[in-house]
Amino acid sequence: MAGKSKRESKRELKPKLRFPEFRDAPGWSPRTLGTFLNERVEFPQEPVPLFSLTIEDGVTPKTERYERAFLVKDAKDAYKLMLPDDFAFNPMNLRFGAIGRHSGAEPVAVSKYYNIFSCDPTVDVKFCEFYFRSDAMIAFYDNMAIGSLIEKRRVHFNDFLKFGIPFPTPAEQTKIAECLSSLDELIGAESRKLEVLQAHKKGLMQQLFPREGETLPRLRFPEFKDAPEWKKRKLGKISRVIRGSSPRPKGDPRYYGGPVPRLMVQDVTRDGKWVTPCIDYLTLEGAELSRPCPAGTLTIVCSGTVGVVSFLAVDACIHDGFLALVDIDKSAATKEFLYQRLGTLRERFQKGATHGGVFTNLTTTGIKEFEVLCPSEREQTRIADFLTVIDDLATAQAKKLDTLSDHKKGLMQQLFPSLEDAHA
């Protein structure tokens, strides 16, 4: 039997995963994007909201700082009109993924530098949205950019329209779009649950800790209703404050690249309360020149995004962008209470930071002199235990969200065929 031509192979391209009713259907057929995408170049003729396009969130309203009604008399041709289900494409972004659908019900205004386009009725618009933001499309786009002579690896809109990519039948497009849309709705619902938990905790903390200038909280557990006022404690009096250290020169193989994890701000941003450093590592010799700390150490970011507190989940070193509270006098303040209390004082930390060069910094001396109001050990434990329950619920909810997001990513990798295979 003669082998199939490359053209025939392209026509029979199939994803790894198909819904039962399409398992015996023909392969996806190649289509050039320009045959069903129609560019729109219109300018608002009446006030409409101002939106922007980001890789992470797609087409969304401008931040609160910039949100305003669009005024035609001020803008003239500075913005383009975007209708519901239109797509925006940002040709100035070096990363593909700066493409998004306007999912709202009313027209909006976006930057005049975006290309705005709509899909004709031969394709499912939601399917196209998932397809355009899939790993398969991003990998294909990046390879096209690397292989092109276009300045700074940009693929502009006219080149984008020349892409030929495989499409299934309209029925299969709709099935895929419905599946992924329902998963997005579930992720959205679970995300809102996490937001509710975080807002609930924030509101409780405003009640459970005294306001600035006061010595009693507005809300107290019944058994402490008549307990004494909270006492001021200097952190330097109830703990030993140490600063992290980094071996020099940075990147020296004698010190870096070994088995000892070193805490980075990105680790804290990723993990939250309990942090397992996994970005940077030191050798045993490098660790001796750094600041080793045992699991359970309470740390505070002291450079850049100052005031963020967390616990080390494992033994690790901390670099000079962190301070740590060690040898804490439990009779004066428990570690869990300090974590919860210091987490509400980030603005005060920022006010007390020094401002030199690019970063703001908390000094060791400043933290030692920093005062925290503390109740009795029993009341501290009661407050910390209560808030920890909410922390645990939020952590479980965040993990659930991560699992759903990973599930969606895995599904998309199987529901869309490799575009590199289509052009092999």
C-alpha positions in Angstrom: 0.0 0.0 0.0 1.4 3.4 -0.9 2.1 5.8 1.9 -0.1 8.8 2.4 1.1 12.2 1.1 2.0 15.0 3.5 -1.1 16.8 2.4 -3.3 13.8 3.3 -1.6 13.4 6.6 -2.4 17.0 7.5 -6.1 16.4 6.7 -6.2 13.4 9.1 -4.6 15.2 12.0 -6.4 14.2 15.2 -6.1 15.1 18.9 -5.2 12.5 21.5 -8.6 12.7 23.2 -11.9 12.9 21.4 -15.5 12.7 22.7 -17.1 9.3 22.0 -19.3 10.6 19.2 -16.3 11.9 17.3 -13.9 9.0 17.7 -14.5 7.7 14.2 -14.9 11.1 12.6 -12.4 12.3 10.0 -9.3 14.1 11.1 -9.3 17.9 11.6 -9.1 19.8 8.3 -6.6 22.7 7.8 -8.0 26.2 7.5 -6.1 29.5 7.0 -7.1 31.9 9.7 -7.7 34.7 7.2 -10.5 32.8 5.6 -12.8 33.1 8.6 -11.4 36.0 10.7 -12.5 39.5 9.8 -10.7 42.6 11.0 -12.7 45.4 12.5 -11.4 49.0 12.4 -14.0 51.1 14.0 -13.8 54.0 16.5 -16.3 54.6 19.4 -19.0 57.1 18.6 -20.4 57.3 22.1 -19.0 56.8 25.6 -18.1 53.2 26.4 -15.9 51.6 29.1 -12.1 51.5 28.6 -10.7 47.9 28.6 -7.2 46.5 28.1 -5.6 43.2 27.1 -3.3 41.1 29.2 -1.8 37.6 28.7 -3.0 36.5 32.1 -6.6 37.8 32.1 -7.5 38.5 28.5 -9.8 41.4 27.8 -10.6 43.1 31.1 -11.5 46.5 32.5 -8.7 48.9 33.2 -7.5 48.9 36.8 -9.5 51.1 39.3 -6.8 53.8 38.8 -7.7 54.2 35.1 -11.3 53.0 35.0 -13.5 55.7 33.5 -16.2 56.4 30.9 -14.7 56.7 27.4 -15.1 60.3 26.1 -15.0 60.5 22.3 -14.2 64.3 22.3 -11.0 63.6 24.2 -9.9 60.4 22.5 -10.6 61.0 18.8 -9.0 58.0 17.1 -6.9 56.9 20.1 -9.1 53.8 20.8 -10.8 51.2 18.8 -14.3 49.8 19.2 -14.6 46.2 20.4 -18.0 44.5 20.2 -19.1 41.4 22.2 -17.3 38.2 21.0 -14.7 40.3 19.1 -11.0 39.3 19.7 -8.2 41.7 20.4 -4.6 40.8 19.2 -1.6 42.8 20.5 1.1 42.6 17.9 3.5 44.5 20.1 3.8 41.7 22.7 6.7 39.4 22.2 4.8 36.5 23.8 2.0 34.9 22.1 -1.1 34.7 24.3 -1.8 38.4 24.1 -5.0 37.6 22.4 -8.4 37.6 24.0 -12.2 37.6 23.5 -14.5 40.3 24.8 -17.0 38.1 26.7 -19.1 41.0 27.9 -22.5 42.1 26.6 -21.7 45.7 25.7 -19.2 47.4 23.4 -15.9 48.6 24.9 -12.9 50.7 23.8 -9.3 49.3 23.6 -6.0 50.6 22.5 -5.7 51.7 18.8 -2.6 49.5 18.6 -4.6 46.3 19.0 -5.9 44.4 16.0 -9.6 43.7 16.5 -11.3 40.8 14.6 -14.4 38.7 14.7 -15.1 35.1 13.6 -17.5 34.3 10.8 -20.4 31.8 11.5 -18.4 28.8 10.2 -16.5 28.5 13.4 -17.5 28.4 17.1 -16.2 31.6 18.8 -15.7 30.1 22.2 -13.8 27.2 20.6 -11.6 29.7 18.8 -10.9 31.5 22.2 -9.7 28.2 23.8 -7.7 27.3 20.7 -6.0 30.6 20.4 -4.8 30.5 24.0 -3.9 26.8 24.0 -0.4 25.5 24.5 -0.5 24.0 21.0 -1.1 27.4 19.5 1.4 29.2 21.7 4.1 26.6 20.8 3.3 26.9 17.1 3.3 30.7 17.2 6.7 30.8 19.0 8.2 28.4 16.5 6.9 30.6 13.6 8.4 33.7 15.3 11.8 32.0 15.9 11.9 30.8 12.3 11.0 34.2 10.9 13.1 37.2 10.1 10.6 39.5 11.8 12.3 42.0 14.0 12.4 41.1 17.7 10.6 37.8 17.0 7.2 39.5 16.6 4.6 37.9 14.4 2.3 40.7 13.3 -1.4 40.4 12.6 -1.1 40.0 8.8 1.3 37.1 9.4 -1.1 35.6 12.0 -3.9 35.6 9.4 -1.7 33.5 7.1 -1.4 30.7 9.7 -3.0 27.4 8.5 -4.3 25.4 11.5 -6.5 22.3 11.6 -10.2 22.6 12.6 -12.8 19.9 13.5 -16.4 20.1 12.4 -18.6 22.7 13.9 -20.3 20.1 16.1 -17.0 18.9 17.6 -15.9 22.6 18.1 -19.0 23.2 20.1 -18.6 20.1 22.2 -15.0 21.0 23.1 -16.0 24.6 23.8 -18.9 23.5 26.1 -16.7 21.1 28.0 -14.0 23.7 28.6 -16.5 26.5 29.4 -18.2 24.3 32.1 -14.8 23.7 33.6 -14.1 27.4 33.6 -17.4 28.0 35.3 -16.4 25.5 38.0 -12.9 27.1 38.4 -14.6 30.5 38.7 -17.0 29.3 41.4 -14.2 27.7 43.4 -12.1 30.9 43.0 -14.9 32.9 44.4 -15.1 30.6 47.4 -11.4 31.3 48.1 -12.0 35.0 47.8 -14.9 34.7 50.3 -12.7 32.9 52.8 -9.9 35.5 52.4 -12.3 38.4 52.8 -13.9 36.7 55.8 -10.5 36.3 57.5 -9.6 39.9 56.7 -12.8 41.1 58.3 -12.3 39.0 61.4 -8.7 40.1 61.9 -9.9 43.8 61.8 -12.1 42.9 64.8 -9.8 40.5 66.7 -6.8 42.8 66.8 -6.8 46.3 68.3 -6.9 49.3 65.9 -3.9 51.6 65.9 -3.8 53.7 69.0 -6.0 51.3 71.0 -5.2 48.5 73.4 -8.3 46.3 73.1 -9.9 44.6 70.1 -13.5 45.2 69.2 -14.3 41.5 69.2 -13.1 39.1 72.0 -13.9 35.5 72.7 -16.3 35.2 75.7 -13.8 33.7 78.1 -11.6 36.8 77.7 -14.3 39.4 77.8 -13.0 40.8 81.1 -9.3 40.1 80.6 -6.7 42.9 80.9 -5.7 45.2 78.1 -3.1 44.0 75.6 0.5 44.8 76.4 3.1 46.4 74.1 6.0 44.1 73.3 9.1 45.0 71.3 10.0 42.3 68.9 13.7 42.6 69.9 12.7 41.9 73.5 10.6 38.8 72.9 12.8 37.2 70.2 16.2 37.3 68.5 16.0 39.1 65.2 18.5 37.8 62.6 19.1 38.8 59.0 19.7 36.5 56.1 23.0 36.3 54.3 24.1 35.5 50.8 27.5 34.1 49.7 29.5 36.3 47.4 30.1 36.3 44.5 26.6 35.4 43.4 26.6 32.3 41.2 30.0 31.0 42.3 29.8 27.2 41.8 31.6 26.8 45.1 28.6 28.2 46.9 25.6 27.8 44.5 23.9 24.8 42.9 24.2 22.4 45.8 21.6 20.5 47.9 20.6 23.2 50.5 17.5 25.2 49.6 17.6 29.0 50.0 14.5 31.0 50.6 13.5 33.5 47.9 10.7 36.1 47.8 9.2 34.2 44.8 8.9 31.1 47.1 6.8 33.1 49.6 4.7 34.6 46.9 4.0 31.1 45.5 3.4 29.2 48.7 2.0 31.7 51.2 2.0 30.7 54.9 4.2 27.5 54.8 7.0 27.8 52.3 9.1 25.1 50.7 12.0 26.9 48.9 12.7 25.3 45.5 14.1 28.1 43.3 17.6 28.5 44.6 20.1 26.1 46.2 23.4 26.4 48.0 26.3 24.0 48.4 27.3 23.0 52.0 30.1 25.5 51.8 27.7 28.2 50.6 25.2 27.4 53.4 28.0 28.1 56.0 28.2 31.6 54.5 24.5 32.1 54.5 21.9 31.9 57.3 20.7 28.4 58.0 17.3 28.2 59.7 15.3 25.2 60.9 11.8 24.3 59.7 9.1 26.4 61.5 11.2 29.6 61.5 9.1 32.8 61.2 10.4 35.0 58.4 9.7 38.5 57.2 10.5 39.9 53.8 12.7 43.0 54.5 13.6 44.1 51.0 11.3 45.1 48.1 7.9 43.8 49.0 8.5 44.4 52.7 6.4 43.0 55.5 5.3 39.6 54.1 5.5 37.0 56.8 5.7 33.2 56.4 7.0 30.0 58.0 9.7 27.8 56.6 8.2 24.3 56.0 11.7 22.7 55.8 15.2 23.5 56.9 16.6 26.1 54.6 18.9 29.1 54.4 17.6 32.7 54.1 19.2 35.4 52.0 19.7 39.0 52.9 16.2 39.9 51.7 14.7 38.3 54.8 14.7 38.8 58.5 13.8 35.9 60.9 12.4 35.9 64.5 14.1 33.0 66.4 14.2 32.0 70.1 10.8 33.6 70.6 9.7 33.9 74.2 6.5 31.9 74.2 5.3 33.4 77.4 5.3 36.8 75.7 4.2 35.8 72.2 3.6 32.5 70.4 4.9 32.1 66.8 1.4 31.5 65.4 0.0 34.6 67.1 3.0 36.7 65.8 2.4 35.3 62.3 -1.3 36.3 62.3 -0.6 39.7 64.0 2.4 40.7 61.9 0.4 39.8 58.8 -2.0 42.7 59.6 0.8 45.2 60.0 2.3 45.2 56.6 1.4 48.9 56.0 3.2 49.8 59.2 6.2 47.9 58.1 6.3 49.7 54.8 6.0 53.1 56.6 8.9 52.2 58.8 11.1 51.0 55.9 14.0 52.9 54.5 13.8 54.1 50.9 17.1 54.0 49.1 17.7 53.1 45.5 15.3 50.7 43.8 14.1 48.9 46.9 12.6 49.7 50.3 14.2 47.9 53.2 13.4 46.9 56.7 16.4 47.1 59.0 17.2 44.7 61.7 17.3 47.5 64.2 13.9 48.8 63.0 12.3 45.3 63.5 13.9 45.0 67.0 12.2 48.2 68.0 8.9 47.4 66.3 6.1 47.1 68.9 3.3 44.6 68.9 0.3 44.5 71.2 -0.1 41.0 72.8 -2.8 39.6 75.2 -2.1 36.6 77.5 -0.7 33.4 76.1 -4.1 31.7 76.4 -5.8 34.4 74.4 -3.1 34.4 71.8 -3.5 30.7 71.3 -7.3 31.0 71.1 -7.0 33.7 68.4 -4.2 31.9 66.5 -6.0 28.6 66.5 -9.2 30.2 65.3 -7.5 32.0 62.4 -5.4 28.9 61.5 -8.6 27.0 60.8 -9.5 29.6 58.2 -6.0 29.4 56.8 -6.3 25.7 56.5 -9.6 26.0 54.7 -8.1 28.6 52.3 -5.0 26.4 51.7 -7.2 23.4 50.8 -9.4 25.6 48.6 -6.3 27.0 46.8 -5.0 23.4 46.2 -8.4 22.5 44.8 -8.1 25.4 42.4 -4.6 24.4 41.4 -5.9 20.8 40.7 -8.7 22.1 38.6 -6.4 24.4 36.6 -3.9 21.5 36.1 -6.8 19.3 35.0 -7.9 21.9 32.4 -4.4 22.3 31.1 -4.0 18.6 30.7 -7.4 18.3 28.9 -6.5 21.1 26.5 -3.2 19.4 25.7 -5.2 16.3 24.6 -8.2 18.0 23.1 -6.1 20.0 20.6 -3.7 18.3 18.3 -0.1 19.4 18.0 0.2 22.1 15.3 3.8 21.3 14.9 2.7 17.9 13.6 0.4 19.6 11.2 3.3 21.5 9.6 5.9 18.7 9.9 
